Amino acid sequence: MHVRSAAVAVLVVVAGVAATVHVATQASSAPVPFTVHEWGTFTSIAGADGNAVQWLPQGGVSDLPCFVERSVFNIKGSLSGTVRMETPVLYFYAAQDVTVSVDVGFKQGVITEWYPHADVRATGPGTGAPWDGTIRWPRVTVSPSSPATFPSEPVASHYYQARNTDAVPVLSGRERERFLFYRGVGQFAPPLSATVVGGGRIVAWTSPGAPIADLILFENRGGAISYSVQHASSGRLTLDGAAVDDESTPPTRELVAMLIANGLYRKEAEAMVATWTDSWFEEGTRLFYIVPRPAVDAILPLAIAPAPAEIARVFVGRVELVTPWMLNGVRRALVTNNPATLARYGRFLAPIGERAIGEMPEADRPALRARLQTAARAWNTPPASCR
């Protein structure tokens, strides 16, 4: 009996040690908590009925460094779409190294640029079938101990502004960056529609009738700037055009505040606004709004494994509005064959010009359309490819 009791005691001790080791192993293998924040832009041009029109979202000179990879589907910016999905970036925050996989879908869209290297696929372009794109980074190491040394080139690019955050460096293969970057062209209807009505007023509405929330109406007319911040609680809103003067400055602080309120860190919000300052505040009239998170998730389904403790996805919608003042200016420039004035409208010239020509006498349209095509071709022809 005494021997049997000792054996039982030994078994109990061994079992206890095994349980302790098992618990310790479980604790040591617990997933590393990390956070992911993302920002991006959906840019569209509103037609006379408020719906997004077709245009060449990525025509013109490339604004990206040559180390960024490019899709064969978008040679010379030739993909026509309703939306330019501009520079989404995914930031990662972790206290220690963690390896993850990242998958992003693009419903009714095609991924056209990305960095670091990724597995990018697309169906639809050139076939007439609906577009469906995906991008996958199968093994990304989020490494706070990695040096913040990233590729650069001597030519200036606003791509680099997005690095001005506290995000942890990420490594994919041999490539290191502050973020995961991708961009694309979409064929979907943006969540916000808008049109200019009588007296220069703007009517904006959401397709499913969801609340619009905050809007910024911005106008730059020949360097004279105006803007107004609007708050709405319904799915439809009428705005009066703001008076244009020479004293206003762009609404950078207001945009930063909107981005922070929707989940970005301050440095992220400031980096986003700095990235797009030269584009968001160029000549023209436009609406800025925060794209509802459900719409972002539906258009760009995101899967990260293991799952982060927190994900913030903040996208700015940008709707270009075609005002009577703009149509008159383009019409006069076409009639007088003034390429310098036409060039001010850049990548938006073709759809604006077509709308202006549609209001001209039919007999004048062929000659005006030829001038428009010449002016648009000069803008949409990029320099020699990086590759």
URHU-V785836 format. One record per run of one state. SS is the DSSP state (a for helix, b for strand, c for the rest). FROM is the first residue (numbers start at 1). TO is the last residue. Records with the same first field share a line. If there is no record, write none. Layout:
SS->FROM-TO, FROM-TO
This chain:
c->1-1, 29-33, 47-51, 53-54, 56-68, 71-71, 78-80, 82-82, 95-97, 108-108, 116-118, 124-131, 143-157, 164-169, 173-174, 178-179, 187-191, 197-197, 201-201, 207-212, 222-223, 233-235, 240-244, 246-251, 262-265, 281-283, 291-292, 300-301, 306-309, 322-323, 336-338, 344-345, 359-361, 381-387
a->2-28, 72-77, 158-163, 198-200, 252-261, 266-280, 293-299, 324-335, 339-343, 346-358, 362-380
b->34-46, 52-52, 55-55, 69-70, 81-81, 83-94, 98-107, 109-115, 119-123, 132-142, 170-172, 175-177, 180-186, 192-196, 202-206, 213-221, 224-232, 236-239, 245-245, 284-290, 302-305, 310-321
